[in-house]
Amino acid sequence: MLPRLFPRVDERRCITCGDCLRCCPTACLRIVHSAPAVTVASACISCGVCDVVCPTRAISLVPLKW
């Protein structure tokens, strides 16, 4: 079984445009400390759309670390 992947935001590259928030089909992303973050991990379906739409490539998908 493959590990679930979740968005990780590089705050140095993020311009807080909100594209990732608008495209997220489950609305699991919110702005936290001036950058998007997964606030509802159980809602994330690991689709990767946020990664694809990010204009500055600030989002990468990584395994969740507890």
PyMOL Python script that loads the backbone (N, CA, C, O; Angstrom):
from pymol import cmd

cmd.read_pdbstr("""\
ATOM      1  N   MET A   1       0.829  -1.178   0.000  1.00  0.00           N
ATOM      2  CA  MET A   1       0.000   0.000   0.000  1.00  0.00           C
ATOM      3  C   MET A   1       0.882   1.253   0.000  1.00  0.00           C
ATOM      4  O   MET A   1       1.801   1.371   0.810  1.00  0.00           O
ATOM      5  N   LEU A   2       0.603   2.158  -0.887  1.00  0.00           N
ATOM      6  CA  LEU A   2       1.375   3.392  -0.984  1.00  0.00           C
ATOM      7  C   LEU A   2       0.965   4.360   0.114  1.00  0.00           C
ATOM      8  O   LEU A   2      -0.208   4.413   0.484  1.00  0.00           O
ATOM      9  N   PRO A   3       1.918   5.130   0.643  1.00  0.00           N
ATOM     10  CA  PRO A   3       1.569   6.103   1.689  1.00  0.00           C
ATOM     11  C   PRO A   3       0.750   7.244   1.089  1.00  0.00           C
ATOM     12  O   PRO A   3       0.938   7.617  -0.069  1.00  0.00           O
ATOM     13  N   ARG A   4      -0.151   7.786   1.887  1.00  0.00           N
ATOM     14  CA  ARG A   4      -0.910   8.957   1.433  1.00  0.00           C
ATOM     15  C   ARG A   4       0.019  10.161   1.434  1.00  0.00           C
ATOM     16  O   ARG A   4       0.863  10.315   2.318  1.00  0.00           O
ATOM     17  N   LEU A   5      -0.147  10.992   0.450  1.00  0.00           N
ATOM     18  CA  LEU A   5       0.670  12.193   0.322  1.00  0.00           C
ATOM     19  C   LEU A   5      -0.166  13.416   0.652  1.00  0.00           C
ATOM     20  O   LEU A   5      -1.356  13.475   0.343  1.00  0.00           O
ATOM     21  N   PHE A   6       0.470  14.388   1.280  1.00  0.00           N
ATOM     22  CA  PHE A   6      -0.216  15.603   1.673  1.00  0.00           C
ATOM     23  C   PHE A   6       0.600  16.809   1.219  1.00  0.00           C
ATOM     24  O   PHE A   6       1.824  16.727   1.120  1.00  0.00           O
ATOM     25  N   PRO A   7      -0.075  17.938   0.941  1.00  0.00           N
ATOM     26  CA  PRO A   7       0.645  19.137   0.507  1.00  0.00           C
ATOM     27  C   PRO A   7       1.513  19.715   1.617  1.00  0.00           C
ATOM     28  O   PRO A   7       1.092  19.824   2.768  1.00  0.00           O
ATOM     29  N   ARG A   8       2.732  20.081   1.242  1.00  0.00           N
ATOM     30  CA  ARG A   8       3.617  20.829   2.130  1.00  0.00           C
ATOM     31  C   ARG A   8       3.963  22.120   1.396  1.00  0.00           C
ATOM     32  O   ARG A   8       4.334  22.091   0.222  1.00  0.00           O
ATOM     33  N   VAL A   9       3.843  23.226   2.072  1.00  0.00           N
ATOM     34  CA  VAL A   9       4.047  24.533   1.445  1.00  0.00           C
ATOM     35  C   VAL A   9       5.381  25.115   1.875  1.00  0.00           C
ATOM     36  O   VAL A   9       5.694  25.194   3.063  1.00  0.00           O
ATOM     37  N   ASP A  10       6.158  25.519   0.883  1.00  0.00           N
ATOM     38  CA  ASP A  10       7.404  26.240   1.138  1.00  0.00           C
ATOM     39  C   ASP A  10       7.023  27.715   1.275  1.00  0.00           C
ATOM     40  O   ASP A  10       6.756  28.390   0.280  1.00  0.00           O
ATOM     41  N   GLU A  11       6.999  28.203   2.503  1.00  0.00           N
ATOM     42  CA  GLU A  11       6.544  29.566   2.760  1.00  0.00           C
ATOM     43  C   GLU A  11       7.432  30.625   2.109  1.00  0.00           C
ATOM     44  O   GLU A  11       6.994  31.757   1.905  1.00  0.00           O
ATOM     45  N   ARG A  12       8.658  30.272   1.787  1.00  0.00           N
ATOM     46  CA  ARG A  12       9.550  31.232   1.112  1.00  0.00           C
ATOM     47  C   ARG A  12       9.121  31.455  -0.334  1.00  0.00           C
ATOM     48  O   ARG A  12       9.361  32.523  -0.897  1.00  0.00           O
ATOM     49  N   ARG A  13       8.485  30.447  -0.937  1.00  0.00           N
ATOM     50  CA  ARG A  13       8.071  30.565  -2.336  1.00  0.00           C
ATOM     51  C   ARG A  13       6.606  30.970  -2.490  1.00  0.00           C
ATOM     52  O   ARG A  13       6.205  31.481  -3.535  1.00  0.00           O
ATOM     53  N   CYS A  14       5.810  30.737  -1.444  1.00  0.00           N
ATOM     54  CA  CYS A  14       4.368  30.997  -1.511  1.00  0.00           C
ATOM     55  C   CYS A  14       4.094  32.493  -1.590  1.00  0.00           C
ATOM     56  O   CYS A  14       4.648  33.274  -0.816  1.00  0.00           O
ATOM     57  N   ILE A  15       3.236  32.888  -2.529  1.00  0.00           N
ATOM     58  CA  ILE A  15       2.842  34.289  -2.671  1.00  0.00           C
ATOM     59  C   ILE A  15       1.410  34.499  -2.165  1.00  0.00           C
ATOM     60  O   ILE A  15       0.842  35.574  -2.359  1.00  0.00           O
ATOM     61  N   THR A  16       0.833  33.504  -1.530  1.00  0.00           N
ATOM     62  CA  THR A  16      -0.505  33.535  -0.939  1.00  0.00           C
ATOM     63  C   THR A  16      -1.549  33.996  -1.959  1.00  0.00           C
ATOM     64  O   THR A  16      -2.405  34.825  -1.649  1.00  0.00           O
ATOM     65  N   CYS A  17      -1.472  33.453  -3.171  1.00  0.00           N
ATOM     66  CA  CYS A  17      -2.425  33.822  -4.222  1.00  0.00           C
ATOM     67  C   CYS A  17      -3.785  33.167  -4.013  1.00  0.00           C
ATOM     68  O   CYS A  17      -4.800  33.682  -4.480  1.00  0.00           O
ATOM     69  N   GLY A  18      -3.812  32.030  -3.310  1.00  0.00           N
ATOM     70  CA  GLY A  18      -5.072  31.353  -3.035  1.00  0.00           C
ATOM     71  C   GLY A  18      -5.523  30.381  -4.100  1.00  0.00           C
ATOM     72  O   GLY A  18      -6.598  29.795  -3.974  1.00  0.00           O
ATOM     73  N   ASP A  19      -4.735  30.187  -5.152  1.00  0.00           N
ATOM     74  CA  ASP A  19      -5.132  29.244  -6.212  1.00  0.00           C
ATOM     75  C   ASP A  19      -5.351  27.843  -5.649  1.00  0.00           C
ATOM     76  O   ASP A  19      -6.293  27.154  -6.042  1.00  0.00           O
ATOM     77  N   CYS A  20      -4.493  27.426  -4.740  1.00  0.00           N
ATOM     78  CA  CYS A  20      -4.609  26.081  -4.165  1.00  0.00           C
ATOM     79  C   CYS A  20      -5.888  25.943  -3.347  1.00  0.00           C
ATOM     80  O   CYS A  20      -6.537  24.898  -3.385  1.00  0.00           O
ATOM     81  N   LEU A  21      -6.255  26.982  -2.611  1.00  0.00           N
ATOM     82  CA  LEU A  21      -7.476  26.944  -1.810  1.00  0.00           C
ATOM     83  C   LEU A  21      -8.701  26.844  -2.705  1.00  0.00           C
ATOM     84  O   LEU A  21      -9.623  26.079  -2.423  1.00  0.00           O
ATOM     85  N   ARG A  22      -8.709  27.616  -3.783  1.00  0.00           N
ATOM     86  CA  ARG A  22      -9.864  27.627  -4.683  1.00  0.00           C
ATOM     87  C   ARG A  22     -10.034  26.314  -5.431  1.00  0.00           C
ATOM     88  O   ARG A  22     -11.162  25.929  -5.740  1.00  0.00           O
ATOM     89  N   CYS A  23      -8.950  25.621  -5.727  1.00  0.00           N
ATOM     90  CA  CYS A  23      -9.054  24.401  -6.533  1.00  0.00           C
ATOM     91  C   CYS A  23      -9.235  23.133  -5.704  1.00  0.00           C
ATOM     92  O   CYS A  23      -9.586  22.090  -6.255  1.00  0.00           O
ATOM     93  N   CYS A  24      -9.007  23.197  -4.407  1.00  0.00           N
ATOM     94  CA  CYS A  24      -9.070  22.006  -3.563  1.00  0.00           C
ATOM     95  C   CYS A  24     -10.497  21.462  -3.525  1.00  0.00           C
ATOM     96  O   CYS A  24     -11.406  22.155  -3.068  1.00  0.00           O
ATOM     97  N   PRO A  25     -10.709  20.220  -4.002  1.00  0.00           N
ATOM     98  CA  PRO A  25     -12.066  19.675  -4.063  1.00  0.00           C
ATOM     99  C   PRO A  25     -12.663  19.349  -2.695  1.00  0.00           C
ATOM    100  O   PRO A  25     -13.875  19.161  -2.585  1.00  0.00           O
ATOM    101  N   THR A  26     -11.837  19.278  -1.655  1.00  0.00           N
ATOM    102  CA  THR A  26     -12.361  18.949  -0.331  1.00  0.00           C
ATOM    103  C   THR A  26     -12.232  20.103   0.658  1.00  0.00           C
ATOM    104  O   THR A  26     -12.610  19.961   1.821  1.00  0.00           O
ATOM    105  N   ALA A  27     -11.709  21.230   0.219  1.00  0.00           N
ATOM    106  CA  ALA A  27     -11.545  22.421   1.066  1.00  0.00           C
ATOM    107  C   ALA A  27     -10.762  22.107   2.345  1.00  0.00           C
ATOM    108  O   ALA A  27     -11.110  22.590   3.422  1.00  0.00           O
ATOM    109  N   CYS A  28      -9.717  21.307   2.223  1.00  0.00           N
ATOM    110  CA  CYS A  28      -8.928  20.947   3.409  1.00  0.00           C
ATOM    111  C   CYS A  28      -7.777  21.920   3.657  1.00  0.00           C
ATOM    112  O   CYS A  28      -7.075  21.806   4.662  1.00  0.00           O
ATOM    113  N   LEU A  29      -7.579  22.870   2.752  1.00  0.00           N
ATOM    114  CA  LEU A  29      -6.508  23.854   2.917  1.00  0.00           C
ATOM    115  C   LEU A  29      -7.058  25.170   3.466  1.00  0.00           C
ATOM    116  O   LEU A  29      -8.156  25.597   3.111  1.00  0.00           O
ATOM    117  N   ARG A  30      -6.285  25.792   4.322  1.00  0.00           N
ATOM    118  CA  ARG A  30      -6.610  27.101   4.870  1.00  0.00           C
ATOM    119  C   ARG A  30      -5.312  27.895   4.982  1.00  0.00           C
ATOM    120  O   ARG A  30      -4.223  27.322   4.992  1.00  0.00           O
ATOM    121  N   ILE A  31      -5.439  29.222   5.067  1.00  0.00           N
ATOM    122  CA  ILE A  31      -4.264  30.064   5.295  1.00  0.00           C
ATOM    123  C   ILE A  31      -3.934  30.032   6.793  1.00  0.00           C
ATOM    124  O   ILE A  31      -4.770  30.369   7.631  1.00  0.00           O
ATOM    125  N   VAL A  32      -2.721  29.627   7.106  1.00  0.00           N
ATOM    126  CA  VAL A  32      -2.240  29.568   8.490  1.00  0.00           C
ATOM    127  C   VAL A  32      -0.872  30.244   8.520  1.00  0.00           C
ATOM    128  O   VAL A  32       0.030  29.843   7.786  1.00  0.00           O
ATOM    129  N   HIS A  33      -0.712  31.252   9.348  1.00  0.00           N
ATOM    130  CA  HIS A  33       0.563  31.976   9.447  1.00  0.00           C
ATOM    131  C   HIS A  33       1.039  32.463   8.075  1.00  0.00           C
ATOM    132  O   HIS A  33       2.211  32.316   7.728  1.00  0.00           O
ATOM    133  N   SER A  34       0.132  33.035   7.312  1.00  0.00           N
ATOM    134  CA  SER A  34       0.429  33.650   6.009  1.00  0.00           C
ATOM    135  C   SER A  34       0.785  32.671   4.904  1.00  0.00           C
ATOM    136  O   SER A  34       1.384  33.079   3.909  1.00  0.00           O
ATOM    137  N   ALA A  35       0.439  31.388   5.038  1.00  0.00           N
ATOM    138  CA  ALA A  35       0.677  30.411   3.970  1.00  0.00           C
ATOM    139  C   ALA A  35      -0.377  29.307   4.066  1.00  0.00           C
ATOM    140  O   ALA A  35      -0.871  29.011   5.154  1.00  0.00           O
ATOM    141  N   PRO A  36      -0.718  28.703   2.934  1.00  0.00           N
ATOM    142  CA  PRO A  36      -1.683  27.602   2.979  1.00  0.00           C
ATOM    143  C   PRO A  36      -1.131  26.405   3.736  1.00  0.00           C
ATOM    144  O   PRO A  36       0.069  26.133   3.708  1.00  0.00           O
ATOM    145  N   ALA A  37      -2.020  25.698   4.410  1.00  0.00           N
ATOM    146  CA  ALA A  37      -1.649  24.485   5.131  1.00  0.00           C
ATOM    147  C   ALA A  37      -2.862  23.568   5.177  1.00  0.00           C
ATOM    148  O   ALA A  37      -4.003  24.029   5.151  1.00  0.00           O
ATOM    149  N   VAL A  38      -2.604  22.270   5.246  1.00  0.00           N
ATOM    150  CA  VAL A  38      -3.690  21.304   5.400  1.00  0.00           C
ATOM    151  C   VAL A  38      -4.170  21.418   6.842  1.00  0.00           C
ATOM    152  O   VAL A  38      -3.421  21.137   7.778  1.00  0.00           O
ATOM    153  N   THR A  39      -5.412  21.827   7.012  1.00  0.00           N
ATOM    154  CA  THR A  39      -5.944  21.959   8.362  1.00  0.00           C
ATOM    155  C   THR A  39      -6.899  20.817   8.699  1.00  0.00           C
ATOM    156  O   THR A  39      -7.236  20.608   9.864  1.00  0.00           O
ATOM    157  N   VAL A  40      -7.331  20.083   7.682  1.00  0.00           N
ATOM    158  CA  VAL A  40      -8.220  18.945   7.894  1.00  0.00           C
ATOM    159  C   VAL A  40      -7.616  17.753   7.146  1.00  0.00           C
ATOM    160  O   VAL A  40      -8.058  17.414   6.048  1.00  0.00           O
ATOM    161  N   ALA A  41      -6.606  17.124   7.747  1.00  0.00           N
ATOM    162  CA  ALA A  41      -5.880  16.047   7.077  1.00  0.00           C
ATOM    163  C   ALA A  41      -6.799  14.901   6.673  1.00  0.00           C
ATOM    164  O   ALA A  41      -6.582  14.281   5.632  1.00  0.00           O
ATOM    165  N   SER A  42      -7.802  14.612   7.459  1.00  0.00           N
ATOM    166  CA  SER A  42      -8.711  13.509   7.130  1.00  0.00           C
ATOM    167  C   SER A  42      -9.539  13.795   5.881  1.00  0.00           C
ATOM    168  O   SER A  42     -10.054  12.867   5.257  1.00  0.00           O
ATOM    169  N   ALA A  43      -9.673  15.066   5.509  1.00  0.00           N
ATOM    170  CA  ALA A  43     -10.433  15.429   4.315  1.00  0.00           C
ATOM    171  C   ALA A  43      -9.578  15.397   3.042  1.00  0.00           C
ATOM    172  O   ALA A  43     -10.112  15.280   1.939  1.00  0.00           O
ATOM    173  N   CYS A  44      -8.265  15.501   3.194  1.00  0.00           N
ATOM    174  CA  CYS A  44      -7.374  15.515   2.026  1.00  0.00           C
ATOM    175  C   CYS A  44      -7.423  14.161   1.320  1.00  0.00           C
ATOM    176  O   CYS A  44      -7.265  13.114   1.949  1.00  0.00           O
ATOM    177  N   ILE A  45      -7.642  14.198   0.009  1.00  0.00           N
ATOM    178  CA  ILE A  45      -7.704  12.957  -0.771  1.00  0.00           C
ATOM    179  C   ILE A  45      -6.429  12.732  -1.592  1.00  0.00           C
ATOM    180  O   ILE A  45      -6.385  11.850  -2.450  1.00  0.00           O
ATOM    181  N   SER A  46      -5.414  13.517  -1.329  1.00  0.00           N
ATOM    182  CA  SER A  46      -4.105  13.371  -1.988  1.00  0.00           C
ATOM    183  C   SER A  46      -4.195  13.445  -3.505  1.00  0.00           C
ATOM    184  O   SER A  46      -3.491  12.727  -4.215  1.00  0.00           O
ATOM    185  N   CYS A  47      -5.071  14.324  -3.996  1.00  0.00           N
ATOM    186  CA  CYS A  47      -5.267  14.420  -5.448  1.00  0.00           C
ATOM    187  C   CYS A  47      -4.124  15.163  -6.149  1.00  0.00           C
ATOM    188  O   CYS A  47      -3.857  14.916  -7.325  1.00  0.00           O
ATOM    189  N   GLY A  48      -3.448  16.072  -5.432  1.00  0.00           N
ATOM    190  CA  GLY A  48      -2.327  16.790  -6.009  1.00  0.00           C
ATOM    191  C   GLY A  48      -2.690  17.988  -6.852  1.00  0.00           C
ATOM    192  O   GLY A  48      -1.809  18.590  -7.466  1.00  0.00           O
ATOM    193  N   VAL A  49      -3.953  18.354  -6.903  1.00  0.00           N
ATOM    194  CA  VAL A  49      -4.368  19.497  -7.718  1.00  0.00           C
ATOM    195  C   VAL A  49      -3.709  20.776  -7.213  1.00  0.00           C
ATOM    196  O   VAL A  49      -3.317  21.626  -8.013  1.00  0.00           O
ATOM    197  N   CYS A  50      -3.585  20.921  -5.904  1.00  0.00           N
ATOM    198  CA  CYS A  50      -2.958  22.121  -5.349  1.00  0.00           C
ATOM    199  C   CYS A  50      -1.522  22.275  -5.842  1.00  0.00           C
ATOM    200  O   CYS A  50      -1.067  23.383  -6.127  1.00  0.00           O
ATOM    201  N   ASP A  51      -0.826  21.170  -5.936  1.00  0.00           N
ATOM    202  CA  ASP A  51       0.557  21.169  -6.428  1.00  0.00           C
ATOM    203  C   ASP A  51       0.603  21.611  -7.884  1.00  0.00           C
ATOM    204  O   ASP A  51       1.480  22.384  -8.273  1.00  0.00           O
ATOM    205  N   VAL A  52      -0.310  21.138  -8.667  1.00  0.00           N
ATOM    206  CA  VAL A  52      -0.335  21.433 -10.103  1.00  0.00           C
ATOM    207  C   VAL A  52      -0.646  22.902 -10.375  1.00  0.00           C
ATOM    208  O   VAL A  52      -0.053  23.498 -11.275  1.00  0.00           O
ATOM    209  N   VAL A  53      -1.571  23.499  -9.610  1.00  0.00           N
ATOM    210  CA  VAL A  53      -1.989  24.868  -9.908  1.00  0.00           C
ATOM    211  C   VAL A  53      -1.092  25.940  -9.301  1.00  0.00           C
ATOM    212  O   VAL A  53      -1.210  27.110  -9.665  1.00  0.00           O
ATOM    213  N   CYS A  54      -0.209  25.574  -8.394  1.00  0.00           N
ATOM    214  CA  CYS A  54       0.625  26.571  -7.726  1.00  0.00           C
ATOM    215  C   CYS A  54       1.566  27.251  -8.739  1.00  0.00           C
ATOM    216  O   CYS A  54       2.405  26.586  -9.347  1.00  0.00           O
ATOM    217  N   PRO A  55       1.426  28.570  -8.918  1.00  0.00           N
ATOM    218  CA  PRO A  55       2.241  29.257  -9.928  1.00  0.00           C
ATOM    219  C   PRO A  55       3.719  29.387  -9.561  1.00  0.00           C
ATOM    220  O   PRO A  55       4.555  29.605 -10.438  1.00  0.00           O
ATOM    221  N   THR A  56       4.049  29.256  -8.278  1.00  0.00           N
ATOM    222  CA  THR A  56       5.444  29.400  -7.860  1.00  0.00           C
ATOM    223  C   THR A  56       6.075  28.077  -7.445  1.00  0.00           C
ATOM    224  O   THR A  56       7.208  28.052  -6.964  1.00  0.00           O
ATOM    225  N   ARG A  57       5.343  26.973  -7.630  1.00  0.00           N
ATOM    226  CA  ARG A  57       5.824  25.632  -7.269  1.00  0.00           C
ATOM    227  C   ARG A  57       6.194  25.563  -5.784  1.00  0.00           C
ATOM    228  O   ARG A  57       7.172  24.920  -5.402  1.00  0.00           O
ATOM    229  N   ALA A  58       5.395  26.236  -4.959  1.00  0.00           N
ATOM    230  CA  ALA A  58       5.643  26.267  -3.522  1.00  0.00           C
ATOM    231  C   ALA A  58       5.089  25.031  -2.827  1.00  0.00           C
ATOM    232  O   ALA A  58       5.410  24.784  -1.665  1.00  0.00           O
ATOM    233  N   ILE A  59       4.265  24.251  -3.516  1.00  0.00           N
ATOM    234  CA  ILE A  59       3.643  23.071  -2.908  1.00  0.00           C
ATOM    235  C   ILE A  59       4.275  21.801  -3.440  1.00  0.00           C
ATOM    236  O   ILE A  59       4.484  21.641  -4.643  1.00  0.00           O
ATOM    237  N   SER A  60       4.573  20.905  -2.519  1.00  0.00           N
ATOM    238  CA  SER A  60       5.024  19.577  -2.902  1.00  0.00           C
ATOM    239  C   SER A  60       4.220  18.572  -2.090  1.00  0.00           C
ATOM    240  O   SER A  60       3.746  18.883  -0.997  1.00  0.00           O
ATOM    241  N   LEU A  61       4.069  17.371  -2.626  1.00  0.00           N
ATOM    242  CA  LEU A  61       3.315  16.342  -1.923  1.00  0.00           C
ATOM    243  C   LEU A  61       4.280  15.415  -1.207  1.00  0.00           C
ATOM    244  O   LEU A  61       5.204  14.870  -1.811  1.00  0.00           O
ATOM    245  N   VAL A  62       4.057  15.244   0.077  1.00  0.00           N
ATOM    246  CA  VAL A  62       4.946  14.435   0.921  1.00  0.00           C
ATOM    247  C   VAL A  62       4.115  13.527   1.816  1.00  0.00           C
ATOM    248  O   VAL A  62       2.947  13.816   2.077  1.00  0.00           O
ATOM    249  N   PRO A  63       4.709  12.424   2.293  1.00  0.00           N
ATOM    250  CA  PRO A  63       3.978  11.575   3.259  1.00  0.00           C
ATOM    251  C   PRO A  63       3.731  12.353   4.551  1.00  0.00           C
ATOM    252  O   PRO A  63       4.589  13.118   4.990  1.00  0.00           O
ATOM    253  N   LEU A  64       2.591  12.163   5.144  1.00  0.00           N
ATOM    254  CA  LEU A  64       2.268  12.827   6.395  1.00  0.00           C
ATOM    255  C   LEU A  64       3.119  12.265   7.520  1.00  0.00           C
ATOM    256  O   LEU A  64       3.232  11.048   7.671  1.00  0.00           O
ATOM    257  N   LYS A  65       3.717  13.143   8.309  1.00  0.00           N
ATOM    258  CA  LYS A  65       4.517  12.720   9.464  1.00  0.00           C
ATOM    259  C   LYS A  65       3.764  13.088  10.713  1.00  0.00           C
ATOM    260  O   LYS A  65       3.419  14.253  10.913  1.00  0.00           O
ATOM    261  N   TRP A  66       3.509  12.133  11.540  1.00  0.00           N
ATOM    262  CA  TRP A  66       2.745  12.364  12.773  1.00  0.00           C
ATOM    263  C   TRP A  66       3.660  12.769  13.878  1.00  0.00           C
ATOM    264  O   TRP A  66       3.207  13.009  14.998  1.00  0.00           O
TER     265      TRP A  66
END
""", "prot")
cmd.dss("prot")
cmd.show_as("cartoon", "prot")
cmd.util.cbc("prot")
cmd.orient("prot")
